[in-house]
Amino acid sequence: MISILVCCKTLWRKCLLLFLCFGFYVVTGLEGIELPIAFHWDSSNLASIAPSQEGKEVSWNEFYRIGIELDSLRWREFSLYCLLQSNPDYISNNLAIDNFQVSYRKTAWQFIAVTKPIGFGKRDKLNPYYIIDPTIHKYRFSESRFNGLGLNYHTTSSQIGASLGGNMQNQATGILNFLWENPDESITIAASQTAHVMDSHWRSPVMISSGAIEWNTDPLSLNSETAFSHFIGFDRTKAHNSIYNYTELGWKPSTASLIHLSAEYRTLEPASYLQQQYQLSFNNNIGCISITPGCLMDIYRNEEFYQANLLVNWFLLSAYPKDYQTSRVGLLYRAEGKTLKSIKHSIGLQAELHYGI
């Protein structure tokens, strides 16, 4: 009986979703509104051999993420953005709202209602040949979710805003932000001040100040972001600080090649251990094929971990309007470990596919 009720409830939800989608399609069609919908796929499948791991010499690892993006649907003064992403488990993929924003703009003022992930330190903005893993497009420092309202003021080259909201874990959250771009958009400077009533780990108030700069010219590009957290002494929490910095540099010796350098420095809470990570890669394009060797060094608690990889990508024709999101399928070989005796070898396939309507 219970199983029947669960099935009926699931069927009702699916029917309601189909009905809402159909109604939305009809309304937008009658109003003459274009639907800028894009579909995304990220995946990685790796088979590994680690002779030094007794009892687990051979292993298999995989990652899948599906996304459905409604990119900037506009009607009069209103705009809508929505990103649905899958939360995969062993037997199913469940779509959930990752980012949803509704805004109303009148002249220079913009009012926005939003639920989205917030944080600091998204990597590989300058590197379209990155290796796909579960951390791609995710924040590396102080990641949380913001549900709330905001008010922004726009000029021709800048934006200043304030937001108030929060979530059940961090309780109330307030954000002040500033963004400036030069006329040709080659330089972007951003700054923000975030305040959480509760930190995710320490359960005490925390203030986070951040600054970022992105500089894109030919042949050099730079992206750097720094965040500083101050934990206020409260209850059993002692007052202390943590810091994060991520800097990457891209250099194009020619139109068919790219040298990418990155360095990351962060304090891991709640243990307050320092972690450093350095990456170097070189890419060369031969037609629609790209060959990218790279290496990584990770330092954590004075222990060094090394990684070397070779990624061969086949770039497909882009079916999505954003140039940096070109579809590709790649073959990856990776060797990683602390010493030569403990090296783990991995080989597998990865894919990044985009299709826009």
N, C-alpha and C positions, 0 to 999 in steps of 0.2 A: 504493500500500500504506500509506504514511504517513497519507494523508488518510483512509483507511478506519479506521485505528487511532484517529485523532483524533476522528472521528465517533462511533465506538463508545464512546470514553472520555467524550465529552460526553453521549451518550445514557444511559450508565450513571450519571453524576452526576445527571441529571434524574430518572431512575427512583428512585434512592436518595433524592433530596429529596422526591419525591412519596410514597414509602413512609414516610419519617419523618414527613411532615406528616399522612398518614392515620393512622399509629399514635398520634401526638400527639392528634389529634382524637378517636380512639376512647377513649384513656385519660382525657382530660379529660371526655368525655361520661359514662363509667362512674363517675367520681368526682364528678360533678355540679358541675364547675368551669366558670364562665362565661369565655368568651374575649373580653376587651375589645380587639378589633382595630380599628384605624383606618387608612384609606388617604389619602395626601396627594399633591397635585399642585401644583407651582409651575412657571410658565412665563412667558417674556417673548419676544416677537417684535418686532423693531424694524427699520424701513427708514429709512435716513439719507441726507441730501443735504448735501454739504459742498462748495460751489462753489470754495473756496480750495484744496482738495486736488486738484491736477492728476493726472489718470489714475485717481483713485479718488473721483470726485464722488459716486457712488451706492454704498452698501454695505448689507449685511444682517447683522444680528446676532440670535442667539437663545440662549435658555437654557431647559433643561428639568431638572426634578428630581422623581423619583417616590419616595415613601416608604411603607413598610408598618410600622406601629407596633403592637406588643403592649404595651399600657399597664397595668403593675402587675397581672400575673396572680398570684393568691395561693392558696396551699394550705398550711393549718396555719401553721407559723412561717416558711414559705418564701415568697419573692416573686420574680418574674421580670419584667424589662423588656427589650425588644428593639426596636431601630429599624434597619430596613434602608433604605438610600438608594441611588439609582442614581448611577453614575459615567458620564455620557454621553460618547460620542465621536461621530465623524461618521456611523457606520452602525449603532450599536447602543447599548443601555442595559444596563449590567451592575449588578445589585444587589449591594451589599456591606454588611457589618455596620458600621454607624456607631456604635452604642451598644448594649452588651449587659451586663446586670447581673443577677447572682443573689445574693440576700441571705437570711440566716437571722437572725431576731430573737427574742430571749428576754428578756422583761421590758424593761429599758432598754438592753440591749446588742444591737448589730447587727453581724454579720460579713458582708462583701460581697466578691465576686469580680467584677471589672469590666474591660471594655475600652471606652474612650470618648475622644473629643477633649477636651482641656483647654486653657485659655487665659483671656484677659481681654478684655472689651470687646464684648459682644453689644449691638448697637444696636436702637433702635426698640422697646423693651419697652413704652413708653407710647403708641406710635403704631400703631393698627391699619390705617392708610391708607398704609403705606410703599410705596415703589416696589420691585418685585421685581427682583433682580439676583443674580448668583452669590455675593455676600457675605452675603446674608440668613441669619440664624441661625448665622453663623460668628463665631469669635473674631477680633478685629482686632489683637491683640497677643500675641506669644509663644505661638502656637497649636502644639500638639503632640499626641501620643497617649499615653494612660496605659493600660498593661496591668498589672494587679496586684491586690493584696488590701488590704482596709481594715477598720478596726474603729471603730465609732461608738458614742457614748454619748448617749442622748436623755433630756431632761427635758420637762416640759410646755411650755416656751417656748424651749428651746435645744438645740443639738447640737454636740458636739465630736468630732473624729475624726482618725485618723492612717492614712495609706496608704503602701505601699511597693511599687514596681514599676518600670516604665520602658518603654523601647522600644529598637530597634536603633540609632536615630539619636542619641537623648539618653542612651543607656545607663541607668544606675540613676536613679530619681526617687523622692524622698520628699516627702510633702505633709502638712502640719498645717492643719486648718481649723476654723472656729468660725462658728456661725450662731445668731442670736437673733431671735425675733419677739415682739411684744407680743400680748396676749390676742386682740385683734380683728384681728390680722394686717395692720394698716394700716402698720406700720413693721417693716422687716427690716434687720438689720445683719449683715454677714458680713466675715470676715477670714481670710487664709490665708498660709501660708509654704511656698513650693515650692523645692526644690533639685534641679537637674539636674547630673549628673556632666559632661555635655557640652552646650553650647548648639548649637542647630541651625546657626548661622552660624559662630561663632567657634571651635567645637571646644574650648572651655575651660569650667570649672565656672561656674555662674551661680546666684545666689540671687534669688528673686522674692518680694517682699512685697506684699500687696494688701489693700485695704479697700473695702467697698461699702455703700451705704445705699439703700433703696427706701422711699419714703413715699407712700402712696396715701390721699388723702382726697378729699372732694368740695367744691369743684371743682378743687383743685390736686393735682398729683402730681409727684414728684421721683424721679429715678434717677441715681445717680452712682457711678462706680467708678474707683479709682486703683491703678496697679501700678507698682512701682519695682524695676528689675533692677540687680543689682550683679554685674558680670563680674570674676571673680578673675583676676589676672595669672598666666598659665600659658603656657609655651613662647613662642610668638610673639605671644600676645595680651596687650595692655596692660590693666591694671585700669581700668575705666571704668563709667559708669552710664547707664541709659536710663530714661525715665519715660513713663507713659501715663495719660491721664485722659479719660473720657467722661462728660458730664453732659447730661441731658435733662430738660425741664420741660414738663408738659402742663397746660393750663388749659381748662376747659369753661365758657365763658360761659353756655351753655344745654345742655339735654339733646341738642340736635341739632347742636352745633358743638364744635370742638376746635382750639385753637391749640397748636402743638408747636414747641418750640425745642430745639436740641441743639448742643453744641460738643465737638469732639474734638481732643486734643493728643497727639501721639505721636512717639517717636524711632524712625526706621526704621533697622534694622540690615541689613547690616554697615557702611553708610556713615555712620551716626549723624546723618543729616539730620533736621531737624524738619519735621513736617507738621501743619497746622492745618486744621480743617474746621468750617464753621458752616452750620447749616440752619434754615430757618424755613418752616412750612407752616400753612395755615388750612383747616380742613375744615368743610363744611356739609352736613347730610343733609336730603334732601327725599324722604320716604318711604323706599324701598329704594335710592334713588340718592344717591351722595355725590359732591360736587365739591370737589377739593382742589388749589388752586394752591400752589406752593412755590418756593423759591429756595435756592441753595447757593453758598458761596464756599470755595474750596480754596486754601490758601497752602502752597507747597512751594518751598524754596530761594529765597525772596523773590519768587517768581512767583505771580500770582493767576490763578485759573481760576474762571469763573462758569457757573452753570447755572440755568435757569428751566424749570419744568415745570407741566403741567396734567394732572391725573389724574381721570377720571370713572369711578367704580365702580358696578357694579350688584351689590348684595348679595343673595345667594340665601338661602333658608331654611337655617338652620344644622342640619346633620345630624351634628354632632359635639358631645359634651358640654361642651367647653371654650368658653366664650362668646367668648374673644378669638380663636378660630380659626374665624371665620365665612367661608363660601365666598363668593368674589366674582370677577367678571370686569370688567376695566377697559380703557379706551381712554386711551392716554398720548401727550401731545405734549411734546417736550423741545427746548430751544434751549440750546446750550453752546459755550463758546469763551473765549479770552483777550481778544479784541477784537471789535468789531462786524464787522470785515472777515473774521474767521475763524470766524464762527458756523456750527455744524453743526445742521441741523434733523432731528429724528427723530420718527416717528409709528409707533405699533404697538399691539399688544394684550398684555395680561398676564392671568394667571388664578391664583387660589389656591383650590384645591378640597379639601374634607375630607369624608370619609364614615366614620362609625363604626358598628360592629356592637354 
